[in-house]
């Protein structure tokens, strides 16, 4: 998989990397168990400081997209799309709170659309 960083982008390099790896997992270009490039090698390939790549990997690990196995390296996590699972939990929590507060489903959906920036 080819990762690229746009040095002119307002988005920090670590975030550009995080988004690209996440997108590759969602598209199936990276599958559970696939080994990802080491921090040092990726930093060298992209001309970045190793701490930039390490931060991207830490955030991907926090989001359960990758898992680090010590000296064996980092791999795409077997859990698949953990971010999607986290959003489902958040949506269920939101729905429960809306019901508890007596908010009608259409009104709750309007709040969610507005929070997501979706205009209909």
HELIX and SHEET records of a PDB file:
HELIX    1   1 UNK A   13  UNK A   27  1                                  15    
HELIX    2   2 UNK A   39  UNK A   46  1                                   8    
HELIX    3   3 UNK A   50  UNK A   62  1                                  13    
HELIX    4   4 UNK A   70  UNK A   72  5                                   3    
HELIX    5   5 UNK A   82  UNK A  100  1                                  19    
HELIX    6   6 UNK A  105  UNK A  116  1                                  12    
SHEET    1   A 3 UNK A  35  UNK A  36  0                                        
SHEET    2   A 3 UNK A  74  UNK A  76 -1                                        
SHEET    3   A 3 UNK A  66  UNK A  68 -1                                        
END                                                                             
